[in-house]
Amino acid sequence: MHSTKHPIAIEDSVATLNLTSFHYGAPGRGKKVYIQAAIHADEVPAMLVAHLLRGQLEKLDAEGRIKGEVILVPAANPLGLSQVMHGAPFGRYDLSTGLNFNRSYRHVATALKTALAGRLGVDAAANVALIREFARSEVAAWEPADNAATLKKILLGMAIDADIVLDLHCDNEAVLHMYTGTPLVDVIQPLADLMGARVLLVAKESGGEAFDEACSRVWWDLADHFIDAAIPPACAAVTVELRGENDVNYDYAQQDADAILQYLAHQGVLDIPTTALPAAHCGPTPLDAVEPLAAPHAGVLVFRKRLGDQVAAGEPIADIVNPVSGQVTPVAASRPGLLFASTAHRHLLRGMHVCKVAGTDSFRSGNLLSS
């Protein structure tokens, strides 16, 4: 094992910030796995899971039981961790630019469509190696204009050529759920089963250039472009939402870390005994079948349903209670589905986020992720 410090903010007279990554196994010996936690810096459950993974990976590495390469970034956003406003952490957006730390990653497929013209054939392994080589070069050529973009370049540079990318997050309040690319369902479903995910949300393009798609979507974009070449979906990238931001305890974290280690064992990365895959709690759900609900007016948010409940179309999920006017308005989904995520705030202004319901039938288009 070795660790690396990556400088992010290094100007004279400005606070210096570094990103730390931990490296296990040996590059080029097997599959490459990249795991990062809390790119939205105040996603504390993810950092606790990463802490437990670090202890186990150090032990396995010392025993020679890592058959590939594993990179772990246990606190992926030192910029966001330094942002505290009136005693409250504020890690979702970069305060200097207003941009989401999990958006606007470089989509290298655009450049590779030109750079790889006439160079790909029917040998899938050779194509994968060549695409990864050019993808690394494209990320290296990225010239970031600010510290947040520098951070994004460093993270993407470590992950762009990985076989497996696990991006660990948490929601405001939620059951455990995941986001991945539609072509990756078969390889990600076992992880969802091991972690007990209640929802597995899938899309070929969700919008906004989030980190996991910057790593994985390049493969099917190139496959769609070079139709005569053999290009598999060679990067299994997934965003894992580890319940809600206050679900910070050792029981959950150990359960999640153990499930991730089991998944890596099933993928041939770790030499540890494997257990049988548990029964699935969910199958893939189109991301465009998720209905986000907003407050119709200002007031106190009172939930009438619990996270994980199935709700019918038109069934009240919550009420918005205006204590001044006395107005009480129920909030309901237009389609049936599973209530899987909600806001942690209990007083809302008109238009603020209330919750999300995962249905089964696609009906949305455009940018499918919240800002």
KOLLOLUM-930016 format. One record per residue (C-alpha): x, y, z. Coordinates in steps of 0.2 Angstrom, whole numbers, plus 5000, padded with zeros to 4 digits. Layout:
X	Y	Z .
...
//
This chain:
5000	5000	5000 .
5005	5018	4997 .
4997	5034	4998 .
4998	5050	4986 .
4995	5068	4990 .
4988	5078	4975 .
4989	5097	4977 .
4973	5106	4972 .
4975	5124	4979 .
4994	5128	4980 .
4995	5147	4977 .
5005	5158	4988 .
4995	5167	5001 .
4980	5156	4999 .
4976	5141	5010 .
4984	5125	5003 .
4973	5110	5000 .
4978	5092	4995 .
4968	5077	4990 .
4974	5060	4997 .
4972	5043	4988 .
4977	5026	4994 .
4983	5013	4982 .
4983	4994	4985 .
4988	4979	4974 .
4998	4981	4958 .
4993	4990	4942 .
4991	4979	4927 .
4990	4963	4936 .
4971	4962	4936 .
4956	4973	4936 .
4957	4991	4941 .
4945	4997	4954 .
4942	5015	4959 .
4932	5019	4975 .
4929	5037	4980 .
4918	5044	4995 .
4909	5060	4997 .
4912	5071	4981 .
4898	5081	4989 .
4909	5084	5004 .
4896	5083	5018 .
4891	5065	5013 .
4897	5058	5030 .
4891	5040	5028 .
4902	5038	5013 .
4917	5043	5022 .
4914	5031	5036 .
4912	5017	5024 .
4928	5022	5016 .
4937	5022	5032 .
4932	5004	5036 .
4936	4999	5018 .
4953	5006	5021 .
4957	4995	5036 .
4952	4979	5027 .
4961	4984	5011 .
4977	4987	5020 .
4976	4970	5029 .
4972	4961	5012 .
4986	4970	5003 .
4998	4965	5017 .
4992	4947	5015 .
4994	4947	4996 .
4976	4944	4993 .
4972	4959	4981 .
4973	4951	4963 .
4971	4968	4954 .
4973	4986	4958 .
4962	4996	4970 .
4963	5015	4973 .
4953	5022	4987 .
4949	5041	4990 .
4941	5041	5007 .
4937	5060	5007 .
4936	5065	4988 .
4932	5084	4991 .
4944	5094	5002 .
4938	5110	4994 .
4920	5106	5000 .
4925	5100	5017 .
4933	5117	5020 .
4916	5126	5016 .
4907	5130	5032 .
4894	5143	5033 .
4888	5149	5050 .
4893	5132	5058 .
4885	5121	5044 .
4895	5111	5031 .
4891	5116	5013 .
4899	5103	5002 .
4887	5101	4987 .
4892	5116	4977 .
4908	5125	4975 .
4905	5142	4983 .
4917	5151	4971 .
4908	5146	4955 .
4891	5140	4961 .
4894	5123	4952 .
4889	5106	4958 .
4905	5096	4963 .
4897	5081	4954 .
4894	5089	4937 .
4904	5095	4922 .
4917	5081	4921 .
4925	5080	4905 .
4917	5068	4893 .
4932	5061	4883 .
4921	5052	4870 .
4919	5068	4860 .
4938	5070	4857 .
4941	5051	4855 .
4928	5050	4841 .
4941	5060	4830 .
4957	5053	4838 .
4952	5035	4836 .
4945	5036	4818 .
4951	5021	4808 .
4961	5013	4823 .
4948	5001	4830 .
4944	4984	4824 .
4936	4968	4829 .
4948	4964	4843 .
4939	4969	4859 .
4954	4968	4871 .
4965	4978	4859 .
4951	4991	4857 .
4949	4993	4876 .
4968	4995	4879 .
4969	5008	4865 .
4953	5018	4871 .
4960	5018	4889 .
4977	5025	4883 .
4968	5039	4873 .
4956	5042	4887 .
4971	5045	4899 .
4979	5057	4887 .
4963	5067	4885 .
4961	5069	4904 .
4979	5073	4906 .
4977	5087	4892 .
4962	5095	4902 .
4967	5112	4907 .
4957	5117	4923 .
4952	5135	4925 .
4949	5134	4944 .
4952	5124	4959 .
4936	5114	4958 .
4940	5109	4940 .
4958	5104	4946 .
4950	5092	4959 .
4938	5085	4945 .
4953	5082	4934 .
4963	5073	4947 .
4948	5062	4952 .
4944	5058	4934 .
4962	5055	4930 .
4963	5041	4943 .
4947	5033	4937 .
4945	5035	4918 .
4954	5018	4914 .
4946	5008	4928 .
4936	4992	4926 .
4925	4996	4941 .
4921	5013	4948 .
4911	5015	4965 .
4906	5033	4968 .
4900	5033	4986 .
4887	5046	4991 .
4872	5049	5002 .
4855	5058	5000 .
4846	5070	5011 .
4835	5056	5018 .
4833	5040	5008 .
4834	5021	5007 .
4849	5014	4999 .
4848	5016	4980 .
4860	5017	4965 .
4862	5025	4948 .
4871	5017	4934 .
4871	5015	4915 .
4858	5005	4906 .
4871	4994	4898 .
4879	4990	4915 .
4864	4982	4923 .
4870	4964	4923 .
4887	4968	4931 .
4880	4981	4944 .
4864	4971	4949 .
4875	4959	4961 .
4881	4974	4970 .
4864	4981	4972 .
4859	4964	4979 .
4873	4963	4991 .
4870	4980	4997 .
4851	4978	4999 .
4847	4992	4987 .
4829	4996	4986 .
4830	5005	4969 .
4843	5003	4954 .
4841	5018	4943 .
4847	5017	4925 .
4850	5028	4910 .
4861	5029	4895 .
4863	5047	4898 .
4856	5056	4913 .
4863	5074	4910 .
4875	5086	4918 .
4891	5075	4916 .
4891	5067	4933 .
4907	5058	4938 .
4901	5040	4936 .
4895	5043	4918 .
4911	5052	4914 .
4920	5036	4917 .
4907	5024	4909 .
4897	5032	4896 .
4912	5035	4885 .
4911	5016	4881 .
4894	5015	4874 .
4895	5032	4865 .
4910	5026	4856 .
4902	5009	4852 .
4887	5018	4845 .
4899	5029	4834 .
4911	5015	4828 .
4897	5003	4824 .
4909	4990	4816 .
4921	4990	4830 .
4920	4978	4845 .
4919	4990	4860 .
4912	4982	4876 .
4905	4993	4891 .
4922	4991	4899 .
4920	5002	4914 .
4906	4997	4927 .
4903	5013	4936 .
4890	5016	4949 .
4884	5030	4960 .
4879	5022	4977 .
4868	5033	4988 .
4871	5026	5006 .
4854	5031	5013 .
4852	5048	5022 .
4865	5060	5028 .
4861	5057	5046 .
4863	5038	5044 .
4880	5038	5051 .
4883	5022	5062 .
4895	5008	5063 .
4882	4995	5059 .
4877	5002	5043 .
4895	5006	5038 .
4901	4989	5042 .
4887	4981	5032 .
4890	4992	5017 .
4909	4989	5018 .
4907	4971	5019 .
4895	4971	5004 .
4907	4980	4993 .
4922	4968	4998 .
4910	4954	4994 .
4906	4962	4977 .
4925	4964	4973 .
4928	4946	4978 .
4914	4940	4966 .
4922	4951	4952 .
4939	4942	4955 .
4948	4957	4963 .
4950	4950	4981 .
4955	4933	4986 .
4942	4931	5000 .
4929	4918	5003 .
4913	4923	4994 .
4895	4921	5000 .
4880	4917	4989 .
4871	4932	4982 .
4856	4937	4992 .
4839	4939	4984 .
4836	4955	4975 .
4826	4969	4983 .
4824	4978	4966 .
4827	4977	4948 .
4832	4991	4936 .
4821	5006	4935 .
4822	5019	4921 .
4829	5035	4928 .
4816	5044	4917 .
4802	5035	4927 .
4807	5045	4943 .
4795	5058	4948 .
4802	5072	4959 .
4789	5082	4969 .
4790	5100	4975 .
4781	5110	4988 .
4765	5119	4980 .
4767	5133	4993 .
4777	5138	5009 .
4773	5128	5025 .
4778	5114	5036 .
4781	5098	5028 .
4772	5083	5037 .
4775	5066	5029 .
4761	5054	5029 .
4771	5040	5021 .
4788	5032	5026 .
4803	5030	5015 .
4802	5013	5006 .
4783	5013	5005 .
4774	5009	4989 .
4762	5023	4985 .
4748	5024	4973 .
4745	5037	4960 .
4736	5052	4968 .
4739	5045	4986 .
4744	5058	4998 .
4763	5056	5003 .
4764	5072	5013 .
4755	5088	5018 .
4761	5106	5017 .
4754	5115	5031 .
4754	5134	5031 .
4753	5139	5049 .
4748	5157	5045 .
4734	5155	5032 .
4729	5138	5038 .
4730	5131	5021 .
4734	5112	5020 .
4739	5104	5003 .
4743	5086	5001 .
4758	5081	4990 .
4755	5066	4979 .
4763	5057	4964 .
4755	5056	4947 .
4760	5038	4945 .
4762	5024	4957 .
4780	5019	4963 .
4792	5018	4978 .
4795	5033	4989 .
4814	5032	4990 .
4821	5049	4994 .
4816	5065	5003 .
4822	5081	5009 .
4828	5083	5027 .
4820	5100	5029 .
4803	5102	5037 .
4799	5119	5032 .
4799	5123	5014 .
4796	5138	5002 .
4786	5136	4986 .
4795	5125	4973 .
4807	5117	4985 .
4810	5098	4984 .
4799	5087	4994 .
4803	5069	4988 .
4806	5057	4974 .
4795	5042	4969 .
4802	5028	4957 .
4789	5022	4945 .
4791	5009	4931 .
4786	5018	4915 .
4797	5031	4907 .
4789	5049	4906 .
4803	5062	4908 .
4816	5069	4896 .
4830	5081	4897 .
4842	5082	4912 .
4836	5068	4924 .
4847	5073	4939 .
4843	5086	4952 .
4855	5101	4951 .
//
